[in-house]
Amino acid sequence: MSKRLPATTAPGLLELFSTAFDHLFSKRNQRDAFRQYLANLLLPTERNKTLTALANTEPVVGAQQPRAQQLQWFLSESTWDAKKVNQCRLSLLRADPSTAPTATGVLVIDETGDRKAGTKTAHIGRQYLANLGKIDNGVVSVTSLWADERLYYPLEVEPYTPAQWFAQGKADPDFHTKPQIALQLVQQAVAAGMPFRAVVADSLYGEHDGFRTGLHKLEVGFVLALKSSHAWWHPADQLGSLQDIAAAASWHNAEQPGPWVALTRSFRDGHIETWWALEVTGGPYGSAKIHRAVVVTTDPTTLPEMSTWYLISNLPVPDSERAKTAGMRAASLEEIVRLYGLRMWVEQSYKQIKGALGWAEYQVRSDQAIQRHWSLVCCAFTFCWWHASHTAANAQLSEVARDGVEPPEGPSEPAVEKKNGHQGTPAPMCILASRIAASSSLVGAVDNAWAVLASVVDPSTAFGPSAVA
């Protein structure tokens, strides 16, 4: 067997990160393309993350150039497996103590849509795009994300395929609704041994009986949102909705809150707010029943729409009869609110994978190519956490070295020119475009991607989880 040729070295810790995936790529050009793709996704957001931009060619015309065709081939025709890349990515996160998931976190289920033109792209159709708040032509995916108060990262993503793609429409056995896809993602997390305290999701999933039933069968806890209009069958002379029960609760003021319980919520920016929670007893909800319902708000008097949650959970009430037999740990009101509060990290992750890493900027049409692009974006996202962890580790080694203790052996640092017998400081790296790309009007910024990225991930710069959160 011939010796495997080394890939083109990526800058800094990106090379060490990329090396962990090399066994998944059988050819050198695949390993090169993997590094190039990640490096260019991580470049500053002033640069588009379309395929032609990643290859540093002009849109449309430049798409025919060899370097663009090579990346096109890497996404569309090459022989690597995106699911194996994702499994390797998650293994890296789980192996690192600073990013390993714990049982105090949550599994967030959500969906996101991106506007796309045309009719030929896989999974495309006129459908509701939540980020736009309207029906438009686009592609929707269902995602799972692990999160706690320290960090958050995507686990899996599956595209939702509209009914018009199937011969029998919604009656086709291969058609799956978003809640059905979401349940599959939870099953994958459970099968992989991913620890989490509860599944958390918005009202699309909280209102879906099939999704809740599936979670019961998996014997996992959940805290799901309900619509403000959520109601149940009831006699005309009784209250029959969460909103009505919350409005009728005996609230007078903060000194006389009635059944409302004051909770203190601490936010990432340091400020603190008082919220109020109500344990609902009525209809299908109560401490002795399978489901409990909780209303959480900043103002029990007006129940403002933007800061009031209507929640359903199967986590038992502490010290209740069900807590003795439910087979899962009980959760106080404070814990219910904490768990659902972690759902906001999925919105934060969308800002980063879409706004900074080019999640929706792919220029491919096939299902395989799209899912490969998504997996590479997730790898770039993961590298940010991985880089923060390893930069901190390197800083600790430097502290040990300064104290006169030999650090463990590892990759050697680049040689720095000595002046007058003393160690010199590295020369500043030139990141200016050095030439005009041949046969195009584009300045070759991505030709200098290694230099730009090296300055972005320079271990001497301040970088930590707060930079990604």
N, C-alpha and C positions, 0 to 999 in steps of 0.2 A: 504494500500500500504506500502511495506517495505521501510525503509529509504535507500536512495542512498548511497552506500559506496564511501568514498573518494578515489581518485586516488593517486598513489605514487607521492609524492611531487617532482617537478622539482626544480633545483637550481635557486635562485635569482628571477629576474623578469620574467624568462621563465615560472614559475608557474602562475604568474598573467596573463601573455599573454595566456597560455594554458587554464586557467579557462574560458576565454571568449568563448571557443569552446565546453565546456563540455556538453552543452545542445544538441549538435548535435550527441553525442555518447550515445547510450542507455545502454551500459554495461561498467562495470569498466575496463575490459581488453582492450576495445577500447580506453578508456581515458588514460590508462597506455601506450598502444602502441603509441598513438599520441605523448605523451611526450617523449617516448624513441626515436621515429623516428626523431623528431625535434632536440632533444639533440645531437644525433649522426650525423645528417646532419651538425650541427654547429661545430662539433669537427674540429681540425686543419686538413688541407688538406693532411698531410702526410698519413692519414688514408683513404683508399678507402671508397666510399659510396655505395658499392654494398649491396644487401640484406644480404648476409652472413656476410659481414664485419660489417654491422649495428647490427647484432645479435651476433657478436664476435665469429664466427665459421669459420672453414676452408672451402674454396671453394669446391664445389662438394660434398665431404664427409660430411662436416658440414651442408650442406643444409638439411640433414635429421634429425638434432637435434631439439628437441622440441622448443627451443627459436627461431630458424630460421623458423620453421613451423608456429609458432605463428605470426611472422611478415608477412609471406607469406599469412596466412589466413586473416590478417588485411587488406592487399592490395587486395586480390583476391576474398574473400568470405564473408567478414564481411558486416554488413548492413548499414554502413554510406554512406552519399551522398557527393561526392567530390564537386559538384556544390554549395551545401549549405555551405560547408566549405569555398569555395572561396568567396561566397557572404558575409560571416561573416568576412573574412579577409579584404575585401574591405570596409566593414562598419567601421571596426576599423581605417583604414587609413583615411576615410572621416570624422570620428568623432573627430580626433585629429587635432587641428589647425596647428600643425607643419608639418603635412603630407596631409592635405586636398587639393584636386585638385582645381585649380582656372581656370578662363577663359583665362588666359594668356598662359597656357600650350598647349601642342599638344598631339594628339593621334597618336602614331607611330604604323604603321602596318608593319610587317616583317615576314619572315619565316626562320626557322633554321632546319638543318638536322643533324642526328647523324648516324654514321656507325653502323650497326648491322648485325650479321651473321645469316644464316639460312633463312627459308621461313615460319615459323609457327607464328612468332610474328605479332600481329595485325598491319596493315598499312605498313608492310615492303615491299620493292621492290627495283629494280634497278632504280634509279632516280637521278636527279641532286642534290647534296648536296653542298649548297652554301659555307659552311665553309671550305669544302675541295676543292672547285673549280672544281669538276669533277663529272661524273656519277659513283655511287657506290651503293652497297646494304645498305639500311638504312631506317630510319623513319624520316619523315618531319612533322613539325607542323607549323601552322600559328599563330602568336601571336599579341596581342595588348598591348601597353605599354603607360602609361601616363608619361609625362616628362615636366619639365620646367628647368630654370637655377639652381634651388635649389636641386631638387630631381627627382627620377624616380622609377617606380615600375611596374611590369607586371599586367595587368588586366585580360585578358582571354587567353586561349590557346585552339586550336582545331587541331586535327591531320588531315593531308592530306592523303587520302586513294587512292593509285594508281589504274588506270583503271582495271588492271588485277584481282582485287578483286571483280569485278562486272560481272554479267552474260553477260551483253550487252556492256561491256567495257565503253568507254566514252559516248556512247549513252544511257546508263542506267540512269533512272531518279534520282537515288540516288547518282550518281557520281557528285562531285563538284570540280571545279578547285580552285586553290589557290586564285585568285581574288574573286571568288564567296564566299569562306569561309571568306576572309578578309572583304567583304561587310557585311556579317552577324555579324562579330565582331564589326563593326562600328554601325550597327543597335542596337546591344545589349548595347553599350555604350550610344547611344542616348536615348534608352528606359529607361536606368537606371538613366538618368539625369546627366551623367558625363560631367562636363564642360571642354571645350577645344576650342582653337582659330581656329585650323585647323587640318585636317588629313594630316599626313606626311608619305611618303613611297618612295621606290626606283623605278627604271624604270620598273620593272616587273608589277607594278600597274599603274604607270604613262602612260605607253603605252597601257593599256587595256581600250578600249572604254566602255565596260560594267561596269567596276568598276567606272570610272569617271561619267558615266550616273547615276549610283546608288547613288553616293554622291550628285549629283545635285538634285535628287528626295528627298533626305533626307534634302536638304537645309543646308548643312554644307560646310564650307570652306575647301580648300585643297591646299597643296603645294607639288607637286609630281615631281619626277625626270623623265627625258626623256633620251633616248640613245643619244650619241653624233652624231649618224648618222640620227637622227630624221629629216624627210623631209615631204613635201607635194607636191601634183600635182601643177605644175607651167609651164608657157611658157618657152621655151628654153632660151630666152634672159633675164630671171629674176632669182634672187636668190631664191632657194627653200629649204633651210635647215637652222637650227639655227646656225650650225657651219660656213656655208658660210657667213651668215649675220654678225656674230661676227667677222669673219676674215676680212670682207670688211669694218667694221666700221672705222671711221676716227680717229684712235688712232695714236698719234705721240710720246708722252711721258707723264709723270705725270703732267707736266705743261700745256700740250696741249692734254687733254684726249679725245676731241671730245664728242661723246654722252655717253661715259663711266662715271660712277659716282663712286667716291672713297668712300669706306666704311671701318670703323675701327672695327675690330673684336677682342674682348677680350676673352682670353682662361682661363681655370680653373687654369692652372699653373702660371698665372700672366702675360704671355707675350702677346703682342699686334701685330696684323698684319693688313696691308692694303690690302683689296680686291677690285675688280672693278666689277661693275654690269652694265648690258646693258638691257634696256627695248626694246624688239623686236617689231617692227611694220612691219608686212608682212605676206602674206598668211592668215591663219585663226586666227592670233594673233594681238591684238591691244587693246588700252584703251576702244574702243567702242564695243568690241566683248566679247563674253562669256568667252573666255580664253585669258589670257595674258601669254607671254613667257618671261623668264628672263634668261640671261646667266651671271654667276658669276664666276670669275676667279682670280687667283693671278697674272696672266700675260696676258694681252690682246694681246700681240704680238705673243706668241707661243701657248696659250691656252693649258697648260699642262694637260694631261689626269687625273692625280691624284689630281689636285686641280682646276678643272673646273666643274661647275654644269650647267646642262641644265634643267630648271625648267618650269613647267606648273602650273598655279594657276587660280582659279575662284574668288579670292579676288579682288575686283575692284581697279582700279588706283585712288588715291585721287583726288578729284575735277573733276572727269570725269563725263560725263552724266550717265554712267552706275552706278556710285557710288550712284546716287540719287534714283535709282530704283531697285538695285540688292537685297535689303533686307538683306545685310550683310555688316559689317564694312569694309571700305577700308583699304588697306595695302600699305605702302610705300615700296620702294626697301629695305630699312633697315629692315623693318618688315618681308618681304619675306625671306631674308637671315637669320634673327634670327630664324624664324620658322623652316626652313629646317635644320639649324645648330643643332637643338635639336635632330634630328634623330640619331646622333652619340651615344646617351645614350642607345639605344637598343643594340648596339655592346658592350658597357661596361657591360650591364646587363648580356649578354651571358657569358662574361668572369667570372662573379661571380657565376651565377647559374650552369654553366658547370664546371668551374675550381675549385670552392670552395664547391659547395653544391650538386654535384652529379646528375645533371639533366639527363644525359644519362646513368647512371650506374645502372639502374634498372635491376633486374633479374626476370622479369615477362613477360608473353606473351599476356595476354588478354587486350582488350581495356580498360576495367574498371580499372584494376590494374595499367596500365601505366598512365592513367589520374589521378588516385589517387596519384601516386608517384609525378607527376608534381605539383599537388595542394599542396602537403606537402612541396616540394621544394620552392614553392612560399610563403608558410607560413613562412619557415625559413628565406627567403629573407626579408619578411615584418618584422619579429621580429627584424632584425638589425636596421631598421628605428625606429620601435616602442621602442626598448630598448634605442636608442639614445635620443629620446624624453623624456622618463620617467626617464632616468638617469639625464637629465638636470633638470627636475621638482624636483627630489629628492635633487639635489644640491641646488636648490633655497630654498627648505624647510629647508635644513641644514643652509643656510645663515640666514633665518628668526629665526631659533632656536638660533643661536649664538648671534643674536641681542636681545635676551631675550623675544621673542614673541613665544607663544605656537603654534606649527604647528598643522594643522588639524589632526584629528584622522585617523589612517591607520594601516596597518599590522605592528605588533611589530617586532623589530629587535631581532635576536637571542641573548640569554644571553651570555655575555662574562665574563669569570672568573675574579674575583677581587683579587688583590694581595696587602696585607697590607692596605686594606681599599680603594685602588684606582682602578679605572677602568683599566683593563688590555687590551693590544692589542691582537686581535685575533691571535691564533697560525697559522703559515703557513699551508696550506692544503696540505696533502701528495697526490701526484698524480702519484706515482710510481706504476707499476703493482705489485699486492700483491701475485699473484700466477700464476701457469700454468693452463690453462683450461683443464679440465678433458678430457682424450682420444684425445688430440690434441697437436700440437706443437706450438700453438699460445699463446703468452703472453696475459693475460686478460686485455688489455688496455681499452676496452670498458666496462669491469666490473667496471672501475673507471670513466666512462663517466661523471657522475654527478660532480665529483671532478674536472675533466679537464674543463668541461664546466663552472663551477662556477668561475674558474680562468680566463676564456676567457671573461665572461660577468660581471666580478667584477666591480661594479659601481665606485670603486676608480681608475680604469684604464682609460686612455684617450680613449674615444670612442665617435664618433660623425658622422654626415653625411659624412664628408670627408673620413672616414674609409671605407665607402661603395661606394663612388663615384669614 
